[in-house]
Amino acid sequence: MSGVTGKVVAITGASSGIGEATARLLAERGAAVVLGARRRERLETLVTEIRDRGGRAVAGVTDVTQRADLDRLVQRAVEEFGQLDVLIGNAGIAKLGPVAEGDVEGWSAMIDVNVRGVLHGIAAALPVFRRQGRGHLVTTVSTSGLKIVPGQAVYAGTKNAVRTILEALRQESTDGVLRTTTVSPGFVRTELADSIDDPAERERTQRRFEEFALDPAAVARAIAFAIEQPEDVEIGDITIRPTVQN
Ligand SMILES: NC(=O)c1ccc[n+]([C@@H]2O[C@H](COP(=O)([O-])OP(=O)(O)OC[C@H]3O[C@@H](n4cnc5c(N)ncnc54)[C@H](OP(=O)(O)O)[C@@H]3O)[C@@H](O)[C@H]2O)c1
């Protein structure tokens, strides 16, 4: 099985930004998409739009910090569409700011969503992938973990934790059943800046979003590229940033 058409893809963080753009693109290319996030209305509007264009989509309110929510999302895919081919662990928050601010609450929130949330998805999807003999885990990490910069310490740490986990999982899973892909975007124009509490960091990020950030559709195309490869081809890592980003 290759290409996107006919695949069943569950996406966390599908209510805005990269997740939303990816849902639209994959549905346009013939995938059935299963959308998870906390904002029910946003998900329902997106499902309606996709269906109006002839696509297949369902949504389930999902808080990735809750293991049971991921189990439910994966189950929904299997119940509605008979299988789950890809899980995109994309939900994320960015509580940026210098370590010296001691924002323990923000750090914990990032660990809960960006790390624990991805792990919950892995735990929910792996048994289904093993049963099917086929499955693909994609996660949205960040160039923050590749080029270390002040103000992004813990955020970058959460992204690199996920990078490490996926690489180990890849090595543990070379029997041909599981494919893993980490996508590392640079600045992408989304709602992510809204999750930044530190006013200086929020303003700086918003300015970069306005000045040169990528459209989320660019990241969606990169994700689709990884998914559409034949089963024996694993795209391990994709780094995608604006050409002018330093
Ligand atoms: N934008 C960038 O420059 C950039 C760069 C590199 C990496 N990334 C990564 O890309 C991913 C997507 O972010 P984005 O840029 O598209 O930002 P975004 O527009 O803010 O989207 C974040 C998504 O995550 C969801 N989310 C947050 N907390 C959640 C939770 N507890 N449970 C379930 N869903 C949750 C949000 O939905 P609800 O609020 O409805 O739950 C939303 O759909 C994140 O992992 C982010 O770290 C972004």
The ligand as a Gaussian input file, in Angstrom:
#p B3LYP/6-31G(d) Opt

LIG

0 1
 N        4.254000      27.023000      14.617000
 C        5.539000      26.778000      14.660000
 O        6.364000      27.669000      14.393000
 C        6.038000      25.406000      15.037000
 C        7.390000      25.113000      14.818000
 C        7.871000      23.853000      15.163000
 C        7.027000      22.908000      15.709000
 N        5.715000      23.219000      15.937000
 C        4.876000      22.170000      16.529000
 O        3.784000      21.917000      15.681000
 C        2.726000      21.345000      16.438000
 C        1.420000      22.015000      16.053000
 O        1.448000      23.365000      16.491000
 P        0.946000      24.577000      15.604000
 O        2.127000      25.389000      15.280000
 O        0.063000      24.106000      14.527000
 O        0.164000      25.429000      16.724000
 P       -1.380000      25.617000      17.038000
 O       -2.082000      26.252000      15.897000
 O       -1.416000      26.284000      18.357000
 O       -1.900000      24.114000      17.181000
 C       -1.662000      23.356000      18.330000
 C       -2.696000      22.253000      18.379000
 O       -2.457000      21.452000      19.544000
 C       -3.696000      21.275000      20.208000
 N       -3.502000      21.028000      21.633000
 C       -2.878000      21.781000      22.560000
 N       -2.957000      21.209000      23.763000
 C       -3.639000      20.044000      23.599000
 C       -4.069000      18.995000      24.455000
 N       -3.814000      19.010000      25.764000
 N       -4.750000      17.959000      23.920000
 C       -5.043000      17.925000      22.606000
 N       -4.677000      18.873000      21.743000
 C       -3.989000      19.928000      22.246000
 C       -4.508000      22.521000      19.916000
 O       -5.890000      22.232000      19.982000
 P       -6.887000      22.527000      21.195000
 O       -6.456000      23.816000      21.833000
 O       -8.218000      22.606000      20.501000
 O       -6.770000      21.337000      22.073000
 C       -4.112000      22.790000      18.473000
 O       -4.939000      22.042000      17.608000
 C        3.109000      21.508000      17.903000
 O        3.599000      20.281000      18.397000
 C        4.228000      22.544000      17.860000
 O        5.106000      22.413000      18.936000
 C        5.210000      24.433000      15.600000

